[in-house]
Amino acid sequence: MIERMETGQRMSKIVKHNGVAYLCGQVGSGDTVAEQTKDCLSRVDALLEKAGSSRTRILQAIVWVSDMADFAEMNAVWDAWVPAGHAPARACGEAKLARPSLLVEVIVTAACD
């Protein structure tokens, strides 16, 4: 069975299937990549909770930054957010994001209830 949560015409914020939750890409607000990453990860936390999951159950994360010069600053926030011993498989790359003001976007797949 496939369960779609917070579904609109274009996308669902969460899709659950066979014990896995797929979250849509999350962005955050703020002027710096650190501020946007903190806000973005807070939004990931909220969606994980709605999906019946948590940070400790993340299987994979894909991180897009608008400029790889911000990689270390984003990683400092990411490293403080990921629980010790629960680092997911992760990829990070540079991409032109939906709006020029966006500096980071995170896409998460997690095990769920």
C-alpha positions as CSV (number, residue, x, y, z in Angstrom):
1,M,0.0,0.0,0.0
2,I,1.2,3.5,-0.8
3,E,0.2,6.3,1.6
4,R,0.6,9.9,0.5
5,M,0.6,12.7,3.2
6,E,0.1,16.4,2.7
7,T,-0.6,15.9,-1.0
8,G,-1.1,18.8,-3.4
9,Q,-1.4,18.8,-7.2
10,R,2.3,18.8,-7.8
11,M,3.7,16.7,-5.0
12,S,3.2,15.0,-1.6
13,K,5.4,16.1,1.3
14,I,5.6,12.4,2.5
15,V,5.1,9.2,0.6
16,K,5.2,6.0,2.6
17,H,5.6,2.5,1.1
18,N,6.7,-0.8,2.6
19,G,8.1,0.7,5.8
20,V,9.9,3.5,4.1
21,A,9.1,7.2,4.1
22,Y,10.2,9.4,1.2
23,L,10.3,13.1,2.0
24,C,10.1,15.9,-0.5
25,G,13.0,18.3,-0.7
26,Q,13.2,20.7,2.2
27,V,14.6,24.2,2.2
28,G,14.8,26.7,5.0
29,S,14.8,30.4,5.7
30,G,17.6,32.7,6.8
31,D,20.5,34.7,5.3
32,T,23.3,32.2,5.7
33,V,23.7,28.5,4.8
34,A,23.9,27.7,8.5
35,E,20.6,29.4,9.2
36,Q,18.9,27.8,6.3
37,T,20.3,24.4,7.1
38,K,19.1,24.6,10.7
39,D,15.6,25.6,9.5
40,C,15.6,23.0,6.8
41,L,16.5,20.2,9.2
42,S,13.9,21.4,11.7
43,R,11.3,20.9,8.8
44,V,12.8,17.4,8.2
45,D,12.3,16.6,11.9
46,A,8.6,17.6,11.7
47,L,8.0,15.5,8.5
48,L,9.8,12.5,10.0
49,E,7.6,12.7,13.1
50,K,4.4,12.8,10.9
51,A,5.7,9.8,9.0
52,G,6.3,7.8,12.2
53,S,10.1,8.1,12.0
54,S,13.0,10.0,13.4
55,R,16.6,11.1,12.7
56,T,17.9,7.8,13.9
57,R,16.0,6.0,11.2
58,I,17.2,8.0,8.2
59,L,18.5,5.7,5.5
60,Q,19.7,8.2,2.9
61,A,20.0,11.9,2.5
62,I,20.8,14.0,-0.6
63,V,22.0,17.5,0.1
64,W,22.1,20.2,-2.5
65,V,24.0,23.4,-1.9
66,S,24.0,26.4,-4.3
67,D,27.7,26.9,-3.8
68,M,30.2,24.2,-2.7
69,A,32.1,27.0,-0.9
70,D,29.3,26.6,1.7
71,F,30.0,22.9,2.2
72,A,31.9,23.2,5.5
73,E,29.3,25.6,7.0
74,M,26.5,23.3,6.0
75,N,28.3,20.3,7.3
76,A,28.9,21.9,10.7
77,V,25.1,22.2,11.2
78,W,24.5,18.7,9.7
79,D,27.1,17.0,11.9
80,A,25.5,18.5,15.1
81,W,22.0,17.4,14.0
82,V,22.8,13.7,13.1
83,P,22.7,11.5,16.2
84,A,26.0,9.8,16.9
85,G,26.1,6.3,15.3
86,H,23.2,7.0,13.0
87,A,24.8,8.7,10.0
88,P,22.8,7.8,6.9
89,A,24.1,7.2,3.4
90,R,24.6,10.7,2.0
91,A,25.4,12.5,-1.1
92,C,26.1,16.2,-1.5
93,G,26.4,18.3,-4.6
94,E,26.2,21.8,-6.0
95,A,23.0,22.7,-7.8
96,K,21.1,25.8,-9.0
97,L,18.1,25.7,-6.6
98,A,14.5,26.9,-7.2
99,R,15.1,30.5,-6.1
100,P,18.4,32.5,-5.9
101,S,17.9,33.1,-2.2
102,L,18.0,29.3,-1.4
103,L,21.4,28.0,-0.3
104,V,20.6,24.4,0.7
105,E,18.0,21.7,0.1
106,V,17.8,18.3,1.8
107,I,16.0,15.2,0.5
108,V,15.5,12.3,3.0
109,T,14.5,8.7,2.9
110,A,13.8,7.0,6.2
111,A,12.5,3.8,7.7
112,C,9.1,4.3,9.3
113,D,6.3,2.6,11.2
